[in-house]
Amino acid sequence: MAWPSAGIDRCVWQSNVIEYFKGMADEAGVPYQSLINLYLRDCIAQNRKVQIQWPKAA
């Protein structure tokens, strides 16, 4: 499946995030970059919101 080209952006990921997606990508037989893109597209399609609880200041 070809996705429309939207340009190239750079992201800085923590190594544990990349390793997580690389492991899942190996199991699925797809490039990890494609898996990250599919996951993010699914977040958009499902209108998911990030839930963050910041620690309270002391």
Secondary structure, 3 states (H helix, E strand, C coil): CCCCCCCCCCCCCCHHHHHHHHHHHHHHCCCHHHHHHHHHHHHHHCCCCCCCCCCCCC
